[in-house]
């Protein structure tokens, strides 16, 4: 796995394998969960750590939303897409049918931006022994979310995609979608794994613009993937839904002991 921690082995060699060290995820939680508000919290039920796999799934899920909240900033909101009434779910429709429609067309991104997003998501979360971001059609979900986000967030996302293509043109005189897999990885690696600054030296350099753009794109791709049916099953969901109605206590007030 390249650029995102999933609990499976990557096909690209040891330098690109998923980092599933539980201690590393614990560190991410300690550093990043402080930024979360009431919208994103750890599950109420505190599972007993029966196996390392169950423990890791919970930690990866928590670290995912912490990372996404940090990278996407306060302007982005999944709730806004729902409350807008523009999404299928807000209209009481089956969103999966909309996203899997063979005649689907983006409502916010143009065709080139959409193709760049597909290619980028396929590098960040590729198919290995389970389907990846491309199979989960995260580009369609992200396009729908972007259509109801604030203009500032939309602009930042589009600028990030444009930056990827501009750097691809600069290095290879080709758009990102035209590069081979090895060249795509070569281009993204410095932003995915930036060199750490010496902790004993005060850093006065400018922010790494490429890293900021990449982190913004990666966070939304990962959040979209792990919110999809494919991503949820990778985290352990068995495909079962909880159905109502939920009947409360029918005894009259004052009859309880």
Protein Blocks (a to p, Z undefined) as FASTA:
>chain_A
ZZiacfbdcfebjklgccfbfklmmmmmmmmmmmpcfkbccdfbacddfbfklmmmmmmm
mmmmmmmmmmnommbcfklmmmnopamklnopafklmmmpmkbccfkbcfklmmmmmmmm
mmmmccffbccfklnommmmmmmmmmmgcfklmmmmmmmmmmmmmmmmmmnopafklpcf
klmmmmmmmmmmccdddfkbccfbdcdfklmmmmmmmmmmmmmmmmmmklmmmnopgoia
cdddddddfbdehiaZZ
